[in-house]
Amino acid sequence: MAALPMLVPGNVEKLLALMPSAMNREPHNLTLATTGASGSVFLKQMLTILAADERVTTVNFIASDNALRVMAEELGLSGRQKLMSQLLGTECPRIVQQNNNDIGANVASGSYPSDGMIVLPCSMGTLARIANGIAEHLIERAADVCLKERRPLVLCCRETPLNKVHIRNMGLAADAGATVYPLIPTFYNRPASLEEMAREYCNRVLAHIGLPQSGAYHWKA
Ligand SMILES: Cc1cc2nc3c(=O)[nH]c(=O)nc-3n(C[C@H](O)[C@H](O)[C@H](O)COP(=O)(O)O)c2cc1C
């Protein structure tokens, strides 16, 4: 058997690459977190797609307090009461809300069989906490668990312009195994509405974690 690289700073990436990754498995149990960055319309589309996708058995959904503030601005929502009904027009039993203050919730443990996590949109504050291992709330803890268990973690970061701290934190998160998936939509598919633009972005994120969507746009297909 070939010798493993020694655990010294220069070899961390080589060791991580040898660890099994869940990226190639079709996910059934997803964690979806939303934070206080702009882009609530993208979250709404993601929830709509996941609610309709019968391959997905469970979505553990976590919203930070600041996400609610932004959703109030951008979608006219009010508070946490019946959040799924406010967002989707109906409750969806497969989408289970978890409390961001409950660090004892299922997704806080690596023993819970989550297949991966998407943070959409991901604020620079949440990015900073994830990139630096500050797992104070459930969102950051669940992300931390994904990284340590080598499960897919997609950070849909949104801010402009970026300062050097943001860029450095994106680098740290990527080095630790996350996919930094900036909240930048495509234009070459000529979306006719904001919703269509957001849906196509979500299709791309889901294809990235092994959950391709039938209605997705394919360049020159
Ligand atoms: C309307 C609105 C839009 C915001 N947009 C962004 C944004 O695009 N990116 C970002 O990093 N922060 C944005 N913020 C600031 C974050 O909400 C703030 O930094 C917050 O502390 C993030 O908290 P969280 O990461 O715990 O959700 C916005 C705030 C408001 C009220």
The ligand as a MOL file (V3000), in Angstrom:
LIG
                    3D

  0  0  0     0  0            999 V3000
M  V30 BEGIN CTAB
M  V30 COUNTS 31 33 0 0 0
M  V30 BEGIN ATOM
M  V30 1 C -31.8430 44.3840 2.6720 0
M  V30 2 C -30.5030 43.8530 3.1000 0
M  V30 3 C -29.6430 43.3160 2.1500 0
M  V30 4 C -28.4020 42.8160 2.5250 0
M  V30 5 N -27.6070 42.2770 1.5680 0
M  V30 6 C -26.4380 41.7040 1.9100 0
M  V30 7 C -25.6470 41.0260 0.9230 0
M  V30 8 O -25.9960 40.9590 -0.2590 0
M  V30 9 N -24.5220 40.4030 1.3400 0
M  V30 10 C -24.1120 40.3960 2.6390 0
M  V30 11 O -23.0820 39.7980 2.9440 0
M  V30 12 N -24.8400 41.0560 3.6000 0
M  V30 13 C -25.9820 41.6850 3.2630 0
M  V30 14 N -26.7430 42.3250 4.2280 0
M  V30 15 C -26.2160 42.4210 5.5940 0
M  V30 16 C -26.4200 41.1290 6.3880 0
M  V30 17 O -27.7960 40.8850 6.5620 0
M  V30 18 C -25.7360 41.2560 7.7550 0
M  V30 19 O -24.3310 41.3190 7.5870 0
M  V30 20 C -26.1050 40.1550 8.7070 0
M  V30 21 O -25.3850 40.3200 9.9110 0
M  V30 22 C -25.8530 38.7560 8.1630 0
M  V30 23 O -26.3010 37.8400 9.1420 0
M  V30 24 P -26.3810 36.2600 8.9420 0
M  V30 25 O -25.1660 35.8760 8.1570 0
M  V30 26 O -26.3740 35.7050 10.3090 0
M  V30 27 O -27.6520 35.9470 8.2450 0
M  V30 28 C -27.9940 42.8560 3.8860 0
M  V30 29 C -28.8740 43.3850 4.8370 0
M  V30 30 C -30.0960 43.8770 4.4570 0
M  V30 31 C -31.0260 44.4430 5.4980 0
M  V30 END ATOM
M  V30 BEGIN BOND
M  V30 1 1 1 2
M  V30 2 1 2 3
M  V30 3 2 2 30
M  V30 4 2 3 4
M  V30 5 1 4 5
M  V30 6 1 4 28
M  V30 7 2 5 6
M  V30 8 1 6 7
M  V30 9 1 6 13
M  V30 10 2 7 8
M  V30 11 1 7 9
M  V30 12 1 9 10
M  V30 13 2 10 11
M  V30 14 1 10 12
M  V30 15 2 12 13
M  V30 16 1 13 14
M  V30 17 1 14 15
M  V30 18 1 14 28
M  V30 19 1 15 16
M  V30 20 1 16 17
M  V30 21 1 16 18
M  V30 22 1 18 19
M  V30 23 1 18 20
M  V30 24 1 20 21
M  V30 25 1 20 22
M  V30 26 1 22 23
M  V30 27 1 23 24
M  V30 28 2 24 25
M  V30 29 1 24 26
M  V30 30 1 24 27
M  V30 31 2 28 29
M  V30 32 1 29 30
M  V30 33 1 30 31
M  V30 END BOND
M  V30 END CTAB
M  END
